[in-house]
């Protein structure tokens, strides 16, 4: 059985529902106008069915836009952090002595703090914006990468061709860039892919806590914090959609990192 409403009644109900759900408009999208247009196009359809469909489409649109933001921040933060850590690790291993000792003690200080806590402190100082969020996620990645790359660089440093390059008078920068860096690319790539999932999860966590991306920029963490706690029973997809998206993204990149490690590590490649 269907009921008939005049347009003013529909506008009233739609406006009240928007205030109740607190769904922010997407980029250049007027949710109320789209809802009314859908109702006008399907007069035989009950208004609540059309309105619910528009809300679902709005959630899917925000989910897709948030995926682009999460991937951009994750790739940028992981690349900056892994590259910076690789440089620090190579310099520490190659220079040795007091330089290596000083760098490793600074690395120990940063490693004493959990990644999320350190990112929270950095973004609290820098403020909420996408560039600051990338920096806050990338900085904790640097010491973790530096510690792993240093062990590979110490091994590469002992090769005969490195000693030969020093003997012919090659500069320190040339030796590190031409003879040591190529030998640490395998662990570097593995760390880079492994940190992608971690960076995406950290971005979602910071946004959930209110220190990540800000409205109207879509974010999986914002979608969880905005509607999930209030409407978990009435609209469970508000929490399920972004939660599943975060889980799949982190799980996928972790699997990719494990596969890349198996392909690049000779000991694992030839394992029977």
N, C-alpha and C positions, 0 to 999 in steps of 0.2 A: 504494500500500500504506500503510495507516494503522497506527499503534502505539497501544497503550492504556497510560495512566499513571494511577496513583492520585492523589488530590487532594494529598497531601503531596509527591509528586514534582513536581507542577505548581507548587505554592507555592515549592518549593526552586528550580526552574528560573526561575520568574518573578522571584523576589527577586534571584537572581544576575544575571539579565539587566538588571534595573533598576539594580543597582549598576554593571554594566559600562557601560551607556549614560549613566548619570548624568542621567536625565531628571527635572527637578524637577516636583512635583505642581502642577497648576494651582490656581486659587482654589477652595477647598472641593471638590477632586477627588482621589479616592484611586485612582490608576492601577492598583494591584495588585488592589483589590476589583473594579474595573470589568473587568479582564482575566479574573479568575476567574468573574465573572458571565457574561461572554460565552462562556467555555469551558463552563460548566455548561449554557448555553442551546443550545449546538451541540455535542452529544457526538460527532457523527459527523465533526466537523471537526478536523483535526490541531491540536494545541495551539499550534504555532509560527505557523500561519496566523492563528489568532484573536489571538494576542499581537501579531503584526506589525500587524494591522489596528487594534488599540487604540493602538499607538504612533503610527501614522499619523494617527489621529483626534486624538490628543493634540497632535501637531505642528501640525495645522491649527487646532486650538482656540487654541493659544498664538500662532499667526500672526495670527489674527483679533483676539485681545485686544491683541497688540502693535501692531496697526494703529491701534486707538483711542488708545493711549498716544502713539504717534508723531504722529498728527494733532493731538491735543490740545496736545502740547508744541510742535509746529511752528507751529500757528495762534497760540498764546499768545505765543511768542517773536517771531514775525514781526510780530504786531500791536503788541506793546509796543515793539520795536525801531524799526519804521517810524513809529509815532506819535511816539515820543520824538525820532527823527531829524528828522521834519517840523517839530516845534515848535522844535528847536534851529536848523534851517536858516532858518525864517521869522524868528526873533528875530535871528539873525546878519545876514541880509540887510536887515531893516528898520532895525535900530539903526545899522549901519555903523560907520565910524571904528575906534576902538581896541577897542570891543566885538567887532566883526566880526573884527578882526585876532586878538584873543586866542582867540576861539572856533575860528577856523580853524586856529590853531597847535595847539590841543588835538586837533582832529580829525585833523590830520596825524600827530600822535604815535600815535593809535589806529590809523590806517590803515597805519602802518609795520609792524604785526604782522598776520600771516595770521589769518583768522577762527578756524580751529581751534586755533591756538597760544594765542590770547588767551582763547578759551573754556576751554581746558585749564587755564590759569593761574587763571582766576576760579573754576572749579568746584573746583580743588585747595584754594583758600583757604576757600570757603564750605562745602564738604562735599557728599556725595552725597545728593540728594533731588530730587524733581520740581520744586518751586519754585526751588531753587538752580540746577537745570539750565536752567530757562526764563530766569532772570536771566543766566546765563553765556552763553547763546546770543543773548539780546536785546541785551546791551551792545555786542558788536562790530557789530551791525546799525545802531546809532544813527549813528556817524560816516559810514558809507556812504550812508545815507539823507539825512543832513544836507547832505552835499556836493552831491547831486543836487537836492534841494529848494531849496537856497540859490540856485542858478542860475535856477530858475523864479521864485522870490520876488523876485529882483533885477529881473527883467523886469516882474513885476506891480506892483512898487513905483513904477514910473515912469508908471503910468496916471493919467489926468486925474482920475478919481473918487477916487483915493487922495489926491491933492493937495487936492481939494475937501473931503474928510472932515477933513483936517488943518486946513484954513482955517476950518471951522465949529467947531473946538475939540474934535473927537473925541479920546478918549484913545488912547494907543499900543495898548493891548490891544484896544480896539474896532476900530481900523483894521486890525490884524493879523487879528482873528477874523472881521470882517465883509467885508473887502475884499481881503485877500491870501490867506488860507487857501482860500477857494473856488476860487481860480485855480491852486492847486497840487494839487488833488485828483487830476487825471489822472496826473501822475508819481507821486504818493503811492500810488495804487491799483496802478500797474504795479510799483513797488518792492515793495509788500506781497505781491503774488502771486509775484513773482520770488524773494523771500526764503523763501517757504514750502518750496520744494524744498531750498534750502540749509539751512534750519533742521532739516528732517527728516534730511538727510544728516549734519549735525553731531551731532544727537542719537544717531544710530546709531553714528557714529564714537566718540563719548565712551563710549557703553555698551560697545562692542567693546574699548576700551582699559581698561575697569574703572572709569571715572570718571562714568558716566552713571547710569541707573536701576539699582537693586540688586534682587536676588532677594528675594521671589518675584514682583516686578513684571515682567510679560513685556515683552520688548524685542527688536526685530529684531537690534540689535547684540549683545545677550547671547546670542541663539540662534546667531549666527555664531561668537562666541568660545567658547561652551560646548561644542558638539559638532562643528562643522565641521572644525577642524584635526585632530581625532583620528579621525573616522569618515567622512572624505571619500570613501574607497573603498568601505567596507562599507555606508554609508548616505548616499549623495550628496545626497538630498533635504534633509538637515539643513542643508546650506549653500545648496542651490539655492533652496528656498522663500523664506527671508528675503532672500537676495540679489536674487531677481527682484522681491519686494515693494518693496524699497528703490528698485530701478531704475525700476520702473513708477511709483511715487509721485513721485519726483523728475522723471522725464521728463514725466509728466502735468501737474504744476504748472508746469514750464517752458513747455510748450506753451500752457497756459492763460494764462500771463503774456505770451507772445508775441502770442497772439490778442487779449488785452485791450489791449496796446500798439497793435496795428494798428487796433483799433476806436476808441481814444481819441485817437490822434495824427492830426490833420487832414492832415498831410503824407503819412502812409502810407495814410490812409483813401481819398484821392482818387488814389492812384497807379494808373496804368493797367497 
